[in-house]
C-alpha cells in the first residue's frame, strides 16, 4: 500500500522551517549535496534536504508523510547501491557529533558521523568501537545493517553493542527504541537496515581497547593456492579472538597505492588480533611459512589505525560489490574459488578484490538482545569488488561478479548480508539477506512503522498487503 502522491511535486513551502539547505535539481549546490563515496551511483531526487539537526529530519519526514513522498537517507554514500531517482533524499553528512561517556563506556553518535569520528573521540579514553574495514563509512548506516567488524570473531556484530536508537518513523514521530522501549522497532533497526525509520542518534557500547596486532601478509599472486589452503587449515585451529580474511587483489597502478603493491597481483591474509601481541605473532607464524612473503605489515598498531588491516581505497570510486555467506571451505570449494579468480583467471580479470572473511567465534553467538541479523550460521563470507571505470569495464565486472557468485553458490547458505549485498534486485533477491522467518517479521514491522512504504529506496522490504 502506497499513499497517493498529489499531482505534480508538492510545494516546498512546508519545508521552510528546515534550517539546512532544501534544494531542487536546478539549484546551485544540488549535485554536491548528493555526492557520496560510491561514484557508480548518482542520485537525482526531486528534492534534497541537508539536515543540520534532528529537527530538520523530523520536519522533512513530517512533510514526506503529509505529501506521500518517498524518502531516502545518505550520510557518506559508502552504502549507496542503487540510485534515488525521485522523492526526497535526506543528507545527514553535517551531523557528525560524537559524545563519549567514559564511565559507562558508551558513545552517543549523530547520524552522519563516520567511524573515524567515533574512534577519534573514544581513543583518548582508551576505548574503541566495532568498526568495519573502512573507518570512512558512516557509523549508523553500517550498524543498522548489522555491521560486520574487523574484530567480529572476537566481539560480535556492531549491532550487538547498540543500547538505544533515536529514530523518526515514517509518520514523522521521533521515538526512542531500546530493549525496554519500542522493542520490536529496536529489533528491526539492528540488521533490518533503514526500512522502519530514519535514525537520528545511536548509543553504543565501546570496548576497552587501544592497540591491536594488525596488518597484512602479502604473497605474489602466483602463490595464491598454497596461501589459501594453509589459511583455511589454519582457521580450524585458532582461538575465537583471531580475526582474518584471505584476499585476491589485482591492484591498479595508482599513486595512492604504496609500492611495491601498486599495479600488482597479490594474495593476502589480513590479520586483526586484540590479545597479547606475542601470542598473536605465535599464532600467525604458520601463515608466514605457507608461501613466499613479499610484504608483511602485521605489527602492533593503535586502534585508530585499523584501516591499515584491509587497506581499502581512501578516495571515492565507482564500484560494484557483492557478497555471499558460505559454509565450510571444502577442498572442492577452494578449487572452485581459485579457478574463478586465482592465477588461472585471465590476465584482464576485472575484479579488484575477491575476499573470504573467516566468520564464527562471537559472530556465531546470539546477541544478548535479539536482532534481525541472519549471518550467524556461516563459516565464511565471500565479498567481491569491481571498479566501473568505463562501460566496457562495467560489463566485464558484472559478468565476473555473476560468474564467481554462481560458481560458489553450491557452497553457500543461500543468503547475503544487507550492507554488502550490492545492487538489490527483486523482492526474492533482497529477501536473501534474511531467513524467511526474519524477513516475514521485518515485513510486519515495516507495515507497522511505515504502512505507506515511504522508505522504499535501496535494499527495501515490502510491506504486507491486505487481501
C-alpha positions in Angstrom: 0.0 0.0 0.0 1.4 3.4 -1.0 -0.1 6.7 -0.1 -1.4 8.7 -3.1 1.0 11.3 -4.4 -0.5 14.7 -5.4 -0.5 15.7 -9.0 3.0 17.2 -9.7 5.6 17.5 -7.0 4.3 19.1 -3.7 5.1 22.7 -2.9 8.2 23.0 -0.8 6.7 25.8 1.4 6.1 23.5 4.3 9.8 22.7 4.3 10.7 26.3 5.1 11.2 25.6 8.8 14.2 23.4 8.0 17.5 25.1 8.9 19.7 23.3 6.4 19.6 23.7 2.6 16.5 22.5 0.7 17.5 22.0 -2.9 15.8 21.2 -6.2 17.7 19.9 -9.3 18.1 23.3 -10.8 19.6 24.8 -7.6 23.2 25.6 -7.1 24.8 23.0 -4.8 22.3 20.3 -5.6 24.8 17.9 -7.1 27.4 18.5 -4.3 24.7 17.8 -1.7 24.1 14.3 -3.2 27.7 13.3 -3.7 28.8 10.1 -2.0 31.7 7.6 -1.9 30.4 5.2 -4.5 30.6 7.2 -7.7 28.8 4.5 -9.6 25.5 5.6 -8.0 24.2 9.0 -9.0 21.1 10.2 -7.2 18.6 12.6 -8.8 15.8 13.1 -6.2 13.2 15.8 -6.7 14.4 17.5 -3.5 17.3 17.0 -1.2 17.5 18.3 2.4 20.8 18.9 4.0 19.9 18.2 7.7 21.6 20.3 10.3 19.9 18.7 13.3 17.2 16.3 14.5 14.6 19.0 14.0 15.4 19.1 10.2 14.9 15.4 9.9 11.6 15.4 11.8 10.3 18.3 9.7 11.4 16.5 6.5 9.7 13.3 7.5 6.5 15.0 8.5 6.4 16.7 5.2 7.0 13.4 3.4 4.2 11.7 5.4 1.8 14.6 4.7 2.5 14.5 0.9 3.1 10.8 0.4 6.7 11.5 -0.8 9.1 8.6 -0.8 12.3 9.1 1.3 15.9 8.0 1.2 18.8 8.8 3.5 22.5 9.2 2.9 25.4 10.0 5.2 28.7 9.0 3.4 27.5 7.1 0.3 29.6 4.1 1.1 26.4 2.0 1.2 24.9 3.5 -1.9 23.9 0.6 -4.1 21.1 2.0 -6.3 20.1 5.5 -7.5 17.5 7.6 -5.8 15.6 8.9 -8.8 12.6 10.6 -7.3 11.2 11.8 -4.0 13.2 13.2 -1.1 16.7 12.5 0.0 17.8 13.5 3.5 21.6 14.1 3.7 22.9 13.7 7.3 26.6 14.3 6.5 26.7 17.5 8.5 25.7 15.7 11.7 29.0 14.3 12.9 28.9 14.9 16.7 30.2 12.1 19.0 29.9 12.2 22.8 31.8 9.6 24.8 30.9 8.7 28.4 34.0 7.1 29.9 32.1 5.9 33.0 29.5 3.9 31.1 31.9 3.1 28.1 29.3 4.3 25.6 29.3 6.7 22.7 26.3 8.8 21.6 26.7 9.1 17.8 25.0 11.5 15.4 23.6 10.1 12.2 26.2 11.5 9.8 29.3 10.6 11.9 31.9 8.3 10.4 33.6 5.6 12.4 36.7 7.7 12.1 34.9 10.4 14.2 33.9 7.8 16.8 37.5 6.4 17.1 39.0 9.9 17.5 36.5 10.7 20.3 37.0 7.3 22.0 40.8 6.9 21.8 41.7 9.5 24.5 39.7 7.3 26.9 41.4 4.1 25.9 38.2 2.9 24.2 37.3 1.7 20.7 34.2 0.9 18.6 33.5 -2.1 16.4 34.3 -0.7 13.0 34.3 -2.3 9.6 37.2 -2.4 7.1 37.0 1.4 6.4 36.6 4.0 9.1 35.4 6.4 6.4 32.0 4.6 6.4 29.1 6.0 8.4 28.6 4.5 11.8 24.8 4.5 11.8 24.2 3.1 8.3 26.8 0.4 8.9 25.3 -0.6 12.2 21.6 -0.7 11.2 22.7 -3.2 8.5 24.2 -5.4 11.3 27.8 -4.2 10.9 30.4 -6.9 10.2 33.5 -5.6 12.1 37.2 -6.3 11.5 37.2 -7.8 15.0 33.9 -9.6 14.6 35.1 -13.0 15.7 36.3 -11.5 18.9 33.4 -9.3 19.8 30.4 -10.0 17.5 28.5 -7.6 15.3 28.4 -3.9 15.7 24.6 -4.1 16.2 25.1 -6.4 19.2 26.6 -3.5 21.2 23.8 -0.9 20.5 22.0 0.2 23.6 19.4 2.5 22.1 18.5 4.4 18.9 16.6 7.6 18.4 14.6 7.3 15.2 12.0 9.3 13.2 9.4 6.8 11.8 7.5 7.4 8.6 4.7 9.2 10.4 7.1 11.9 11.4 7.2 10.9 15.1 10.5 10.9 17.0 10.9 7.8 19.0 13.4 6.1 21.2 14.0 2.4 20.6 15.7 0.1 23.1 15.2 -3.3 24.7 12.7 -1.7 27.1 11.1 0.9 24.8 9.7 0.0 21.4 11.5 -3.4 21.5 10.1 -4.5 18.1 11.4 -1.3 16.4 14.7 -1.8 18.2 14.9 -5.4 16.8 14.1 -4.3 13.3 16.6 -1.4 13.3 19.5 -3.8 14.2 20.0 -5.8 11.0 16.9 -4.6 9.0 18.7 -1.6 7.5 16.7 1.6 7.0 13.3 0.1 6.4 11.4 1.3 9.5 12.7 4.8 10.1 15.5 7.4 9.9 18.0 7.1 12.8 18.9 10.5 14.3 21.1 9.2 17.2 22.7 5.9 18.3 24.1 5.0 21.7 26.5 2.1 21.6 28.9 0.3 23.9 32.6 0.9 23.5 35.5 -1.6 24.1 38.5 -1.1 26.4 41.0 -1.4 23.6 43.7 1.0 22.5 46.0 -1.2 20.3 45.8 -4.4 18.2 48.1 -6.6 16.3 47.1 -6.0 12.7 48.1 -5.8 9.1 48.5 -8.0 6.0 50.8 -10.8 4.8 51.1 -10.4 1.1 52.4 -13.1 -1.3 52.8 -12.8 -5.1 49.5 -13.9 -6.8 51.1 -17.0 -8.3 51.3 -18.4 -4.8 47.6 -17.8 -4.1 46.8 -21.5 -3.8 49.3 -22.6 -1.1 48.5 -19.5 1.0 44.7 -20.1 0.7 45.0 -23.8 1.6 47.2 -23.1 4.5 44.9 -20.3 5.7 41.8 -22.5 5.5 43.5 -25.2 7.5 44.8 -22.6 10.0 41.3 -21.2 10.6 40.3 -24.6 12.2 43.0 -24.3 14.8 42.9 -20.7 16.0 41.2 -19.0 19.0 37.9 -17.1 18.5 39.7 -13.8 19.1 41.9 -14.2 16.0 40.2 -12.4 13.1 41.4 -12.8 9.5 40.5 -12.7 5.8 42.0 -14.1 2.7 42.0 -11.8 -0.4 43.0 -12.0 -4.0 43.9 -8.5 -5.1 44.6 -7.1 -8.6 45.7 -3.5 -7.8 45.7 -0.8 -10.4 48.9 1.4 -10.9 47.6 4.3 -9.0 49.8 6.6 -6.9 47.6 6.2 -3.8 48.7 2.5 -3.6 52.1 2.2 -2.0 55.0 0.4 -3.6 55.6 -2.5 -4.2 51.9 -3.3 -4.1 51.0 -0.8 -6.8 49.9 -2.4 -10.0 50.4 -6.0 -8.7 48.6 -9.3 -8.4 48.6 -10.4 -4.8 47.2 -13.0 -2.4 46.9 -11.6 1.1 45.9 -12.7 4.6 44.7 -9.8 6.7 45.1 -10.2 10.5 43.5 -8.5 13.4 44.2 -9.7 17.0 43.2 -7.9 20.1 45.1 -10.0 22.6 48.7 -10.1 23.7 50.9 -9.3 20.6 53.4 -12.0 21.3 50.6 -14.6 21.4 49.2 -13.2 18.2 52.6 -13.5 16.5 53.0 -17.1 17.5 49.5 -17.9 16.1 50.3 -16.1 12.8 53.7 -17.7 12.2 52.4 -20.7 10.1 50.9 -18.3 7.6 54.3 -16.7 7.0 55.8 -20.1 6.2 53.0 -21.1 3.8 54.2 -19.2 0.7 56.9 -16.6 -0.2 56.1 -13.4 1.6 56.8 -10.2 -0.3 55.2 -7.6 2.0 54.4 -8.1 5.7 52.7 -5.2 7.5 51.5 -7.1 10.6 52.5 -5.2 13.7 51.1 -3.5 16.8 49.1 -0.5 15.7 46.8 2.0 17.5 43.2 1.0 17.1 42.7 4.4 15.4 44.9 3.0 12.5 42.7 -0.1 11.9 42.2 0.9 8.3 45.8 -0.5 7.8 44.5 -4.0 8.2 42.4 -4.2 5.0 43.8 -1.1 3.2 40.6 -0.2 1.4 40.6 2.6 -1.1 40.5 6.0 0.6 39.2 8.0 -2.3 35.7 7.8 -3.8 35.4 5.5 -6.8 32.7 3.9 -8.9 32.3 0.3 -7.5 30.2 -2.8 -7.8 30.2 -5.1 -4.8 28.5 -8.4 -4.0 28.6 -10.9 -1.2 27.5 -14.4 -0.2 27.6 -16.3 3.1 29.3 -19.7 2.8 29.6 -22.9 4.7 33.0 -24.5 5.4 35.6 -24.1 2.6 36.0 -27.7 1.5 38.7 -28.8 -0.9 36.2 -28.5 -3.8 35.2 -25.0 -2.7 38.9 -24.0 -2.6 39.5 -25.4 -6.1 36.4 -23.6 -7.4 37.4 -20.3 -5.9 40.9 -20.5 -7.3 39.6 -21.4 -10.8 37.3 -18.4 -10.7 39.7 -15.7 -9.5 43.2 -17.2 -8.9 46.3 -17.4 -11.1 44.4 -19.3 -13.7 42.0 -16.5 -14.3 42.5 -14.3 -17.5 45.2 -11.6 -17.3 42.5 -9.0 -17.6 40.3 -10.4 -14.8 38.3 -7.3 -13.9 37.6 -7.7 -10.1 39.8 -5.5 -7.9 39.2 -7.7 -4.9 37.8 -11.1 -4.1 37.8 -11.8 -0.4 37.0 -14.7 2.0 36.3 -13.5 5.6 36.6 -16.0 8.4 33.3 -16.0 10.4 32.4 -17.9 13.5 33.6 -17.1 17.0 31.5 -14.3 18.5 29.8 -13.8 15.1 28.1 -17.2 15.6 26.7 -16.4 19.1 23.3 -14.9 19.6 23.1 -11.3 20.6 22.2 -10.6 24.3 19.1 -8.7 22.9 17.6 -10.3 19.8 18.2 -8.6 16.5 17.5 -9.2 12.8 21.0 -10.4 11.7 20.9 -13.7 9.9 24.6 -14.5 9.3 25.4 -16.3 12.5 25.4 -19.8 10.9 28.0 -19.1 8.2 31.7 -20.2 8.3 33.0 -17.8 5.7 31.9 -14.7 3.9 32.6 -14.0 0.2 32.9 -10.4 -1.0 33.8 -9.1 -4.4 34.5 -5.6 -5.6 35.0 -4.3 -9.1 35.7 -0.8 -10.3 33.5 0.6 -13.1 35.9 2.9 -15.0 34.1 2.6 -18.3 31.0 1.0 -19.8 33.2 -1.9 -21.1 34.7 -2.3 -17.6 31.3 -2.3 -16.0 30.1 -5.1 -18.3 33.2 -7.1 -17.5 32.8 -6.6 -13.8 29.2 -7.6 -13.9 30.0 -10.8 -15.8 32.8 -11.7 -13.4 30.7 -11.0 -10.4 27.9 -13.2 -11.6 30.4 -15.9 -12.6 32.0 -16.2 -9.1 28.7 -15.9 -7.3 27.3 -18.8 -9.4 30.5 -20.9 -9.0 30.5 -20.6 -5.2 26.7 -20.9 -4.8 26.9 -24.7 -4.1 29.0 -23.9 -1.0 26.7 -21.1 0.2 23.9 -20.8 2.7 21.8 -19.0 0.1 21.9 -15.7 1.9 23.8 -12.4 1.8 24.4 -9.6 4.2 22.3 -6.4 3.6 25.2 -3.9 3.9 27.3 -5.6 1.2 24.6 -7.3 -0.9 25.3 -5.0 -3.8 22.7 -3.8 -6.2 19.3 -5.0 -4.9 17.2 -7.0 -7.3 13.6 -8.1 -7.0 11.9 -9.0 -3.7 13.2 -12.6 -3.7 16.8 -11.3 -4.2 16.5 -8.7 -1.5 15.0 -11.2 0.9 18.2 -13.3 0.7 19.7 -11.1 3.4 17.4 -12.8 6.0 15.9 -16.1 6.8 12.2 -16.4 5.6 11.1 -16.2 9.3 13.0 -13.0 9.9 12.0 -11.5 6.6 8.3 -12.1 7.4 8.8 -10.4 10.8 10.6 -7.5 9.2 7.6 -7.1 6.8 5.3 -6.9 9.8 7.5 -4.3 11.5 7.7 -2.4 8.2 3.9 -2.4 7.9 3.5 -1.1 11.4 6.0 1.7 11.2 5.9 2.6 7.5 2.5 1.5 6.3 2.6 3.7 3.2 6.1 2.4 2.2 7.7 5.8 2.1 11.2 4.3 2.9 11.3 2.2 -0.3 14.7 3.0 -1.9 17.7 0.7 -1.8 17.5 -2.6 0.0 13.8 -2.2 0.7 11.5 -4.6 2.4 7.9 -4.9 1.1 5.0 -4.1 3.3 2.2 -6.6 3.9 -0.8 -6.1 1.6 -4.4 -6.6 2.5 -6.3 -9.3 0.6 
